[in-house]
Amino acid sequence: MGMEMITNVSEYERLAKEKLPKMVYDYYASGAEDQWTLNENREAFSRILFRPRVLIDVTHINMATNILGFDVSMPIMIAPTAMQKMAHPEGELATARAAASAGTIMTLSSWATSSVERVNSVGPGIRFFQLYVYKDRNIVRQLVKRAEMAGFKAIALTVDTPRLGRREADIKNRFILPPHLVLENFAALDLGKMDKTDDSGLASYVASQVDQSLCWEDVKWLQTITSLPILVKGVMTAEDTRIAIEYGAAGIIVSNHGARQLDYVPATISCLEEVVREAKGQLPVFLDGGVRRGTDVFKALALGAAGVFIGRPVLYSLAVDGEAGVRKVLQMLRDELELAMALSGCPSLRDITRAHVVTDGDRIRRARL
């Protein structure tokens, strides 16, 4: 299938599976344990239906928005995904270029195979830095300072990973970062090499370094070492939303880590409204997990998200066609969102309302009435 024949985001997954080594594809594709949530992240979108409005002038569709004070071309951004050079030799650098040319935000994983400095060197662009907190707080200080110096504009603090979820494919494959690659953000800190062990090499490495004692007080501490806004990534409940606001979070990313942590949590799109309702407009709420169509983006926006982040589609398209692949994924999602807005009667993002969609919950409430 030539690149020009790819007509939607999901087609990249099958092509990536053909192209990538099994160990690498499985690492990117798998979810935790039974992978129920992995499936549900997609399925839940399919149960949300549209209530389109007609006879509205949709000649001009405006998808531009503002994220934490930064103007972006669309509410579709790039989520942090680890070790992108396993997908393509240019890895995160290709992704950074694609994001910049699409006028949107890229989040760089701590576990990137390209350093913050190298990513910054590809040219201008709005970039966020995803952070895990390590037992050695000095490492955290260094990473945050380097991201800041390299022009990154926000920290996405991942809070759903006190331990790594159990991804059985990685255990079977004895996943290990290919020997020619290195976790460049740690290379200077002598942490870039992982040992091959009986368990996932990654799991043993993370388990030994990520701080399981991470708590809300550490979010406050993070604010003392950086002036960058802190997004709390991995919140799924109203209770944690309330605490995130108390502790000064700049935003929340409703995320279940691509269904790679605790299996049998609901889909992120199913948790979104609870979080949005509790946030009461005090901070923006974003979503990642399962977004494969412009219609998915529209549904998230209708349920109150300020924007969405995409993860696996970036890895798959990067594997298949490098920077051009990532550009194409962003363009396809943009075109699909534009069409969904036009056909729903929404010329701009602020026209998208809760009344434009109907969810399982709505159907249950209506039945009770």
N, C-alpha and C positions, 0 to 999 in steps of 0.2 A: 504494500500500500504506500504510494508516494505521499509526501508531506501534504501536497495540495488536496489529497483525498480525505484528510482527517477533518471530520465535520463537527466533532464534539470532544469535550475534555476527557470523557471516560475512555475513548479509543486509545489514548496514550498509555493507559495502564496495560492493556494487552500487548501493545508493541514493546513496552519497557520490559515486560516479563520475558518476551522472546530474546531481547537483546542483552539483558543483565545476567551476570552470574547468579545462580540460585541463592547463594548466601546473601548477596546484596539485595536482590529483589525481595526476598523473604523479610529481611531486616526492615525495609521500607514499608512493606505491605501489611505485615502482621499486626494483630491486636493482641490483647491479653487473653490468656486462658481459652475459654470457649469461643471467643470472638463474637459474643452476642452483641455487645455494644458497638463493635466495629460495623456489623450489619445494620444495627438499629440507627446509627448516626445517619445512614442513607435512607432507611425505610421511613423514619419519622417525617422526613421532608415530604415523602410521597402521600402522606395522610393529610397534609395541609392543602386546602383547595382555594382557588381564587373566587372573589366576587368582583368581577371587572365592571367598571363604569364606562358607559359609552357616550358618544356625541360630545366629546371634549376635544379641543384643539390640541393635537399632539404633534404638530409640525416640528416643533423644536423640543428636544428632550435634553434636559440638563442633569447630568450625573455627577457634577463636581460637588465636592464637599470639603469640610475642614475637620482634620483629625488632630486633636491636642494643639490647635493653633496653626497647623500646617495645611496648606491648600493642596488637595490631591484631585486627580482627574475623575476618580470614581471610588465608591466605598468598598473596593475589593483590593485587599493587600496581601502580602506574602508572610505566611507563618514561619516560625523558626523550624528548620528540619536539619538534623545532624548530618555531617560527613557527606556533603554533596559531591565531592570529587570521586566518590565511589560510583556516582551516576555518570559523570562526565569529567574529563581532565580539567576543564575550566571551573567546574563546581560553582561555588558561591559567587565567583567573579562574574560568570555568565548571568546568574540570577540577578545580581546587583545591577548589571547593565540593562537587563530586560525590564526590571522594575522601574529604573530611572527613565527609560524611554517610554514606558507606559504612563509615567507621571504618578506613580504610586509608591507606597512604602514597603520596604523590605525589612523583615526582622531576621537578624543574623543569630544563629544558634551559638551558644557558648562552645558547643561541640563541633564547631565548623572546622573544615579542613583548609580554611583560608582565614588569616588573622584579620582583626578589625582594621589594622593599618593597611593591609593589602586590599581589602574591600573598599576602604575609603579612597585608595589610589585609582580606582577605575573612573572616578569623576564625581560630579555633583549628584545628589540624590538624597531623599529623606530616608534615614535608616534607624531602626530601633535595635537594641541589643538584648537578647534573651539571656537571663542569668539564673544559674543554679547557685545556691549558697553552699560553700565548702566549709568543712570544719576549721580549716586554717583561714581565718578572716582576712589575713594579709593577702591571700590569693584573690579574694573577693575585691578588696580595695584596689589591687593592681589592675584587675580586669575592668572594673568600673571606670577607673581613671583613664585607662587606655582607650576604652570605648568613647569616653567623653572627649579626650584629646583628638580622636579620629573623627570627630564630628557627628557621632551618633546622638539622636535627639530624645530618646526615652529608653528606660529599662523595662523589659517585660520579665517580671520576676515569676518564675514557675514555682507554684506552691503545691502541686499535686504529686510530688515525687520525693517524699522522704525516703522511700526505697523504690527501686525500679520494679515496675510490673513484670509479671511472668509471661514472657513471649516465647511460647514453646518451640517455635520454628528456630529461634536463635539458639536455644539450648541444643536442639537436635543438630543444627548446622555447626555448632561450636563457633558462633559468630566472633569474628575478630576483625579489627580495622586492617585492611590490606597493608602489608609491610612498607610499601612505598609511600603511604600517606601518613600524615601526622596531624594531631589536633593542634593547629597552629597557635591558637590563643594560649595554649599551655606549653608550647615548645620551649619558650624562654624560661618557664618555671619548672622545667624538668619533669613534666607530667604527661607529656605527649605520647608516651609509649604504653601500650596495654599488653598485659600478659595473657597468653592463651591458657585457659583453665578448663576444668570439666564443665563448669557453668558457662554462660555467655561471658566472653572476655570483658565485654562492656559492663555487664552486670556486676562483676566482681570489682571492677575498677570504680564504678560509680558508688557502689555500696561502701567502698573503703574511703571515699572522699566527700560525698554529699552529706551535709549535716542533717541528721534525722531529728535533731532537737530544734530545728527552725520553727519559730513561732512569730506571732504578731509583733512582739517587741522588736524582732529583727527587721521588720518593715520600717519601724521608727528609726532604728540604727542606720539602715540604708539611706534614709533621708539626711542623716548627719554627714555621710561621706560623699553625697552627690546632690547637685541641684537639679538633676534631670527628673522629669516626671516619672513616677513608678506605676506601671500597669501590673495589676495582680492577675496572673494567668492561671486558671484552674479552679475558679470559684463556680459552684453549681447550685448554691442555696441562698435563700433570703437571709438566713442567719449570718452567713459569712459576708454577704453583701453589706449588711449593716456594720459589721466590724471593720471591713475594708474602708468604708467611709469614715468611721471614727479614727482610723489610723492614717488617714491622709492619702489614700491611694488616689492617683490621678485618673484611673479608669480601671475597668474590670474586663477581662477576657473570659467569657463563659467557655470552658474548654474541658474535655475529658482526656486530653493528651492524645487525641486521635485514637481513642479507645485502647490505649496501650498500657493503662495503669490498672484501675479497678474495673473488672468486668461486671456487667449487670448494673452499671449506673445508666440512667436514661440518656437518650441522645441529647446533645447540647441544645438543639432547637426546641426540645421539650422542656428544658430548664430555663430557657431564655426569659420567658415572660415573668416568672417568679422573681428573677434577679432584677429585671427592668422595673417591675412594680415596686420593689423595695428600694431601688436606687432613687426613685422619685426625681429623676432629672438632675441629681446632685453631681453625678459624674457619668461619662459616657460608658456604655456597655457594648462590648464587641463579642463576636462569636467565631469559633473555629470548629471544624469537625464535620465532614460529610458534604461540604459544598462542592458540587460538581456542575451546576447549571446556574444560569442567570436567574431562573425562577427560584432557585434556592436562596439566592442573594435577596431577591425581592421579598420572599417570605420572612427572612430574618429581619429585614428593615421594617416590614409591616408589624412585626412583633416587638419592635422597639430597639433593635440593634443600631448602633451608629455606623457599623461597618462590619465586614467579615474578613477573616484571614484564611488563605488556602495553603495547604501543606503538601500532601501527596501528589496532587496534580502537577506541582512544580517539579518534584523529583522525577516523575514519570516523563514529563515533556522534556526535561533537561537530559535525561538518559537517551531519549529518542533523537532529539535534534538540538541539543545545546541551547544557547541563548535564543535562537530563533524559535525553538519549541516553547520556551517559557513565554516569549512575547506572544506567540500564537494562543496559548492558553489564556493569557490575560485579555487578549483581544476577543476571543470567542466568548468569554464570560461577560465582557463589556457589551458586546453586540447583543447577547441574549438578554442581559438586564435591560438594555435600551428597548428591546422589543417587548419584553414583559411589561415595562412601564407604559409604553405606547398602547398596548392592547388592554391594559387595566385602566387607562384614562388618567395617567399620572405624568404630567410633563416635567416635574422636578421631584427630587427626593422628598421634599417636605410635603408633597401631595400624597405620598404613600401613607395610608393610615391603617389602623387595626381593622377597620371595616372592610378592607380590601381582601381579607383572608378569613377562612373558617377552619377551625381546628377541631380535633376530637373533643376537647373540653367544651367548645361552643355547642357541638352537636348533643353532648350529654345534657348541658344546661337547658338547651332548647327542648329536649325530650321531657325534662322534668316540668317545664312550663306547660 
